[in-house]
Amino acid sequence: MFLSKKRLGSRNDEVFYFVTNAILAVITLLVLYPLIYIVSASFSSPNAVSSGKVILFPVEFSLEGYEAVFKNNMIVSGYANSLFYTIAGTVINVGLTLIAAYPLSRKDLPGKNILMFIFSFTMIFNGGIIPNYILIRDLGMINTRWALLLPGAISVYNMIVTRTFFQSNIPIELYEATSLDGGSDFKYFTSVVLPLSKAVIAVISLFYALSHWNAFFNAFLYLNNKSLFPLQIVLRDILISTSIDPSLVLDPETMAARQGLADLLKYSLIVVASAPMICLYPFVQKFFIKGVMIGSIKG
């Protein structure tokens, strides 16, 4: 009887795992297929894209979409600007986040609750677009790179995540040991806290980098100089310039050809804009998986 129950339990487990894996496989396919389709369409011919021939693999392999994208001289400057905004902005963001999170993780910080209230208040209330624009204008940051770097230089959510990591994963005994050796708070922060915080640093760095790379609205508000435009604004201008007004095209064949090229261009632009962040993720994946579990298990 015991063996039969054991076998029954084993069979039930096998059925459970089979059903679970099947569901996960379906969900994975649903997520991956649009990505695969976009990449395949970007390497297909305009005619294949417009006629719906592309299903899974490229049809009539062509680089026409990418050629059309990189013919625009603004693409290179947009890429360079986005790289600068992403790297410089992430360094500023991570530095300020760590500097703010560490003292707030200490129980002996005077006025800790008041400071946390002030930080949390900004997550709920905001001055709005017009007051923010007036502030940026009065600070002299309109049409400068600082307009994309300093506003929002610290995310309160990321700061709270980092503070929780410090509290949950770095024992207070390490601080006491450093103090007994004559080490200052600065030495403890740089020599002990930061080396033990690689996981959370990788996580918030990825969040900040994604935010800067995809930044669009602030650049749209504060920048008029095209030489400062990030990639997202450049891609927007390209999409607008390739849009088709049906009333201006009388020949159906010409309209179909232009529509196919416009669709192809959209897919190529998606790949061009997404590739850097997709390539970055594998390098921080192991830290990201560990970092997203911050606060769930203490020990």
C-alpha positions as CSV (number, residue, x, y, z in Angstrom):
1,M,0.0,0.0,0.0
2,F,2.8,2.4,0.8
3,L,4.5,1.8,-2.5
4,S,1.3,2.3,-4.4
5,K,0.8,5.6,-2.7
6,K,4.3,6.6,-3.4
7,R,3.9,5.7,-7.1
8,L,0.6,7.6,-7.2
9,G,2.3,10.6,-5.7
10,S,5.1,10.4,-8.2
11,R,2.7,10.1,-11.1
12,N,0.7,13.1,-9.8
13,D,4.0,15.1,-9.6
14,E,4.9,14.1,-13.1
15,V,1.5,15.3,-14.3
16,F,1.8,18.5,-12.4
17,Y,5.3,19.2,-13.8
18,F,4.1,18.4,-17.3
19,V,1.1,20.7,-17.2
20,T,3.2,23.5,-15.6
21,N,6.0,23.2,-18.2
22,A,3.4,23.1,-21.0
23,I,1.8,26.3,-19.7
24,L,5.2,28.0,-19.3
25,A,6.1,26.9,-22.8
26,V,3.0,28.5,-24.3
27,I,3.5,31.7,-22.4
28,T,7.2,31.8,-23.5
29,L,6.1,31.4,-27.1
30,L,3.5,34.2,-26.8
31,V,6.2,36.5,-25.5
32,L,9.0,35.5,-27.9
33,Y,7.0,35.4,-31.1
34,P,6.4,39.1,-31.4
35,L,10.1,39.7,-30.9
36,I,11.1,37.1,-33.4
37,Y,8.6,38.5,-35.9
38,I,9.9,42.0,-35.6
39,V,13.5,40.9,-36.1
40,S,12.5,38.7,-39.1
41,A,10.4,41.4,-40.6
42,S,13.3,43.9,-40.3
43,F,15.5,41.6,-42.5
44,S,12.8,41.0,-45.1
45,S,11.9,42.9,-48.2
46,P,9.2,45.7,-48.1
47,N,7.0,43.6,-50.4
48,A,7.1,40.6,-48.1
49,V,6.3,42.7,-45.1
50,S,3.4,44.6,-46.7
51,S,1.9,41.4,-48.2
52,G,2.1,39.5,-44.8
53,K,4.4,36.8,-46.0
54,V,6.6,37.1,-43.0
55,I,5.5,34.6,-40.3
56,L,8.6,33.3,-38.5
57,F,11.7,33.6,-40.6
58,P,12.9,36.5,-42.9
59,V,11.4,36.4,-46.4
60,E,13.4,37.7,-49.4
61,F,16.3,38.7,-47.1
62,S,17.1,42.4,-47.4
63,L,18.9,45.1,-45.5
64,E,16.9,47.8,-47.1
65,G,15.3,48.8,-43.8
66,Y,18.6,49.2,-42.0
67,E,20.1,51.1,-45.0
68,A,17.2,53.5,-44.9
69,V,17.7,54.0,-41.1
70,F,21.4,54.6,-41.2
71,K,21.2,56.9,-44.2
72,N,20.0,59.5,-41.8
73,N,23.0,61.4,-40.4
74,M,21.2,62.1,-37.2
75,I,21.2,58.4,-36.2
76,V,24.9,58.4,-35.4
77,S,24.6,61.6,-33.3
78,G,21.5,60.3,-31.6
79,Y,23.2,57.0,-30.7
80,A,26.2,59.0,-29.3
81,N,24.0,61.3,-27.3
82,S,21.9,58.4,-25.9
83,L,25.1,56.6,-24.9
84,F,26.3,59.7,-23.1
85,Y,23.0,60.3,-21.4
86,T,22.8,56.6,-20.3
87,I,26.3,56.3,-19.0
88,A,26.6,59.7,-17.3
89,G,23.0,59.7,-16.0
90,T,23.4,56.2,-14.6
91,V,26.6,57.1,-12.8
92,I,24.9,60.2,-11.3
93,N,21.8,58.2,-10.4
94,V,23.6,55.3,-8.8
95,G,26.0,57.5,-6.9
96,L,23.2,59.7,-5.4
97,T,21.1,56.6,-4.6
98,L,23.8,54.9,-2.7
99,I,24.8,58.0,-0.8
100,A,21.1,58.6,0.2
101,A,20.3,54.9,1.0
102,Y,23.3,54.2,3.3
103,P,22.6,56.7,6.0
104,L,18.9,56.0,5.9
105,S,19.6,52.4,6.5
106,R,21.4,53.3,9.8
107,K,19.2,53.1,12.9
108,D,21.3,55.8,14.6
109,L,20.6,58.5,12.0
110,P,19.0,61.6,13.6
111,G,15.7,62.6,12.0
112,K,15.6,59.5,9.9
113,N,11.8,59.3,9.9
114,I,11.4,62.9,8.8
115,L,13.9,62.4,5.9
116,M,12.0,59.3,4.8
117,F,8.8,61.2,4.9
118,I,10.3,64.0,2.7
119,F,11.6,61.4,0.2
120,S,8.3,59.5,0.2
121,F,6.3,62.7,-0.3
122,T,7.9,63.2,-3.7
123,M,6.6,59.9,-4.9
124,I,3.0,61.0,-4.4
125,F,3.0,64.7,-5.2
126,N,4.5,66.5,-8.1
127,G,4.5,70.1,-9.3
128,G,3.4,69.2,-12.8
129,I,4.8,69.9,-16.3
130,I,4.6,73.7,-16.4
131,P,6.2,74.3,-12.9
132,N,8.9,71.8,-13.8
133,Y,9.6,73.5,-17.1
134,I,9.7,77.0,-15.4
135,L,12.2,75.6,-12.9
136,I,14.4,74.1,-15.6
137,R,14.3,77.3,-17.6
138,D,15.1,79.5,-14.6
139,L,18.1,77.2,-13.8
140,G,19.4,77.8,-17.3
141,M,19.2,74.2,-18.3
142,I,17.0,74.5,-21.4
143,N,18.9,73.2,-24.4
144,T,21.7,71.7,-22.3
145,R,22.6,68.1,-21.5
146,W,21.9,68.8,-17.8
147,A,18.2,69.0,-18.5
148,L,18.3,65.2,-19.1
149,L,20.7,64.4,-16.3
150,L,19.8,66.4,-13.2
151,P,15.9,66.3,-13.1
152,G,15.0,63.0,-11.6
153,A,18.6,62.3,-10.6
154,I,17.5,60.0,-7.9
155,S,14.6,57.5,-7.9
156,V,13.0,57.3,-4.4
157,Y,11.8,53.7,-5.2
158,N,15.3,52.6,-6.1
159,M,16.6,54.3,-3.0
160,I,14.2,52.5,-0.8
161,V,15.1,49.2,-2.5
162,T,18.8,49.9,-1.9
163,R,18.2,50.9,1.7
164,T,16.3,47.7,2.3
165,F,19.2,45.7,0.9
166,F,21.6,47.4,3.2
167,Q,19.4,46.7,6.2
168,S,18.7,43.1,5.3
169,N,22.0,41.8,4.0
170,I,24.8,43.7,5.7
171,P,25.2,42.8,9.4
172,I,25.7,45.6,11.8
173,E,28.6,43.6,13.3
174,L,30.7,44.5,10.3
175,Y,30.3,48.2,11.2
176,E,31.2,47.5,14.8
177,A,34.3,45.5,13.7
178,T,35.3,48.4,11.4
179,S,34.9,50.9,14.2
180,L,37.0,48.9,16.5
181,D,39.8,48.9,13.9
182,G,39.6,52.7,13.8
183,G,37.7,52.9,10.5
184,S,35.5,55.8,9.7
185,D,32.0,55.7,8.3
186,F,33.4,56.6,4.9
187,K,35.9,53.8,5.0
188,Y,33.2,51.3,6.1
189,F,30.9,52.5,3.3
190,T,33.6,52.2,0.6
191,S,35.5,49.2,1.8
192,V,32.7,47.0,3.2
193,V,29.2,48.2,2.1
194,L,29.9,48.7,-1.6
195,P,31.8,45.5,-2.2
196,L,28.9,43.5,-0.6
197,S,26.3,45.4,-2.6
198,K,27.1,44.3,-6.1
199,A,23.7,42.7,-6.7
200,V,21.6,45.8,-5.8
201,I,24.1,48.1,-7.6
202,A,23.7,46.0,-10.8
203,V,19.9,46.0,-10.4
204,I,19.5,49.8,-9.9
205,S,22.1,50.4,-12.6
206,L,20.0,48.4,-15.1
207,F,16.8,50.2,-14.1
208,Y,18.5,53.6,-14.5
209,A,20.2,52.7,-17.8
210,L,16.9,51.5,-19.3
211,S,15.2,54.7,-18.1
212,H,17.8,56.9,-19.7
213,W,18.0,54.9,-22.9
214,N,14.3,55.1,-23.4
215,A,14.0,58.7,-22.3
216,F,11.8,60.7,-24.6
217,F,9.5,63.2,-22.8
218,N,12.1,65.3,-21.1
219,A,14.1,65.6,-24.3
220,F,10.9,66.5,-26.1
221,L,10.2,69.3,-23.6
222,Y,13.6,70.8,-22.9
223,L,15.7,70.3,-26.1
224,N,15.4,72.3,-29.3
225,N,19.0,71.8,-30.5
226,K,19.1,68.8,-32.8
227,S,22.7,68.0,-32.0
228,L,21.6,67.2,-28.4
229,F,18.7,65.0,-29.4
230,P,18.8,61.4,-28.0
231,L,18.1,58.4,-30.2
232,Q,14.4,58.2,-29.3
233,I,13.7,61.7,-30.6
234,V,15.7,61.1,-33.7
235,L,13.7,57.9,-34.4
236,R,10.5,59.8,-33.8
237,D,11.4,62.3,-36.4
238,I,12.3,59.6,-38.9
239,L,8.9,57.8,-38.4
240,I,7.1,61.1,-38.9
241,S,9.0,61.9,-42.0
242,T,8.2,58.5,-43.5
243,S,4.5,58.6,-42.7
244,I,2.2,58.5,-45.7
245,D,-0.8,60.7,-46.5
246,P,-3.1,58.6,-48.6
247,S,-4.7,61.7,-50.2
248,L,-1.3,62.6,-51.7
249,V,-0.7,59.2,-53.4
250,L,-3.0,58.3,-56.3
251,D,-1.3,55.2,-57.6
252,P,-2.2,52.1,-55.5
253,E,1.0,50.3,-56.4
254,T,3.1,53.3,-55.4
255,M,1.2,53.6,-52.2
256,A,1.6,49.9,-51.4
257,A,5.4,50.1,-52.1
258,R,5.8,53.2,-49.8
259,Q,3.6,51.6,-47.1
260,G,5.8,48.4,-47.3
261,L,8.9,50.5,-46.9
262,A,7.4,52.5,-44.0
263,D,6.4,49.3,-42.2
264,L,9.9,47.8,-42.8
265,L,11.5,51.0,-41.5
266,K,9.4,50.8,-38.3
267,Y,10.6,47.2,-37.6
268,S,14.2,48.2,-38.3
269,L,13.9,51.1,-35.9
270,I,12.6,48.9,-33.1
271,V,15.6,46.6,-33.5
272,V,18.1,49.5,-33.7
273,A,16.7,51.1,-30.6
274,S,16.3,47.9,-28.5
275,A,19.6,46.1,-29.4
276,P,21.9,47.9,-26.9
277,M,19.8,47.2,-23.9
278,I,19.2,43.6,-24.9
279,C,22.9,43.1,-25.3
280,L,23.5,44.6,-21.8
281,Y,21.1,42.4,-19.9
282,P,23.1,39.1,-20.1
283,F,26.0,40.8,-18.3
284,V,23.9,41.8,-15.3
285,Q,21.5,38.8,-15.4
286,K,23.0,36.9,-12.4
287,F,23.0,40.0,-10.3
288,F,19.5,41.0,-11.5
289,I,18.0,37.6,-10.4
290,K,19.5,37.9,-7.0
291,G,18.7,41.6,-6.6
292,V,15.0,41.3,-7.4
293,M,14.7,39.0,-4.4
294,I,15.8,41.8,-2.0
295,G,13.7,41.8,1.1
296,S,12.0,38.5,0.4
297,I,14.4,36.4,2.4
298,K,16.5,37.6,5.3
299,G,19.5,35.6,6.4
